[in-house]
Amino acid sequence: MATAVFHRAVGTLQSCQLHYNSGVHDSGNFLVRLVPKPFIVDIRLSKRGNYGSGERKFCVIQASTSSTSVSDPVSCPSNNNTRESRKKSNEAALILIRHGESLWNEKNLFTGCVDVPLTRKGVEEAIEAGKRISNIPVDVIYTSSLIRAQMTAMLAMTQHRRRKVPIIIHNESEQARTWSQIYSEDTMKQSIPVIAAWQLNERMYGELQGLNKQETADRFGKEKVHEWRRSYDIPPPNGESLEMCAQRAVAYFKESIEPQLLSGKNVMIAAHGNSLRSIIMYLDQLTSQEVISLELSTGIPMLYIFKEGKFIRRGSPVGPMEAGVYAYTRGLALYRQKLDEMLH
Ligand SMILES: O=C(O)[C@@H](CO)OP(=O)(O)O
């Protein structure tokens, strides 16, 4: 049994300090979620915790401190979680991938929140994207709740050299949580949590969903349709503007994903043209004018380095053998070198 004092409590993922009954202190990053059972640790929230003080039950689903037994044989320097090293390196990779081609992309239909799978070409794009990021560390994956983003994330991870297993976290009910528990710490170490969030879904396209893009332009005029598709604050009929989409996607990014990066976790997000455009607008500090010309291709990963609270855009890894990508930071170069040593 352990008691944890929370220093930061954002969303369901926390940085915390564990105070064992023995008096041993253990600080670091723990993926935790509110569940009554099983694998309960008794956690006491400090007054500083955003959830308020008092006792709550949490379940530790992944721990990554140097002093727990959970350690990655290829531990990336960015995951070396002593306070000192975090201050020094404080660096994490952020990969963004727009899903591969979907069956409605192929048919040129407005898709929005309609849950359409990938085409064969989309599957190939996702695999190709996976090759490009196969030497970049991934500790946690976020996807939208739509199958095309989830397929893309899973297919991309089949190519990763670290060979960890991406596992979708089921938090939708207590039974789902209980029934999807893993009872081996070793197996847990070889897993990557995949968190599906509706907030990362494609913008809701309203009454354009299912319509052909060309036919809609012929009917309403090219300019009007371009305005609906690319402007910042003009919504399509009964749908979301990019601004409305940003209100949920960027809020989720700030509340749930940024704390992970801050704690040194390497994150991959598989999402959509417009939910990612809104996140990139935030990362690159684009204006509402600049975002109009931002277009994202399907299945091309984009790499950012999060360092000292800033996002540094590194473009797209060109290919698995592209040396330049891995020389971007010492952390990435070392991670790749360790993979080489482990796999040869
Ligand atoms: O149809 C959609 O949902 C989106 C993305 O494919 O289209 P658009 O190119 O208008 O952003």
The ligand as an SDF file (V2000), in Angstrom:
LIG
                    3D

 11 10  0  0  0  0  0  0  0  0999 V2000
  -14.0710   15.5480  -45.0150 O   0  0  0  0  0  0  0  0  0  0  0  0
  -13.4630   15.8430  -43.9650 C   0  0  0  0  0  0  0  0  0  0  0  0
  -13.8340   15.4720  -42.8490 O   0  0  0  0  0  0  0  0  0  0  0  0
  -12.2420   16.7200  -44.0390 C   0  0  0  0  0  0  0  0  0  0  0  0
  -10.9910   15.9020  -43.9860 C   0  0  0  0  0  0  0  0  0  0  0  0
  -10.9390   14.8890  -44.9410 O   0  0  0  0  0  0  0  0  0  0  0  0
  -12.2900   17.4350  -45.2100 O   0  0  0  0  0  0  0  0  0  0  0  0
  -11.5830   18.8300  -45.4840 P   0  0  0  0  0  0  0  0  0  0  0  0
  -10.5630   18.5680  -46.5480 O   0  0  0  0  0  0  0  0  0  0  0  0
  -12.6720   19.7210  -45.9260 O   0  0  0  0  0  0  0  0  0  0  0  0
  -10.9280   19.3130  -44.2250 O   0  0  0  0  0  0  0  0  0  0  0  0
  1  2  2  0
  2  3  1  0
  2  4  1  0
  4  5  1  0
  4  7  1  0
  5  6  1  0
  7  8  1  0
  8  9  2  0
  8 10  1  0
  8 11  1  0
M  END
$$$$
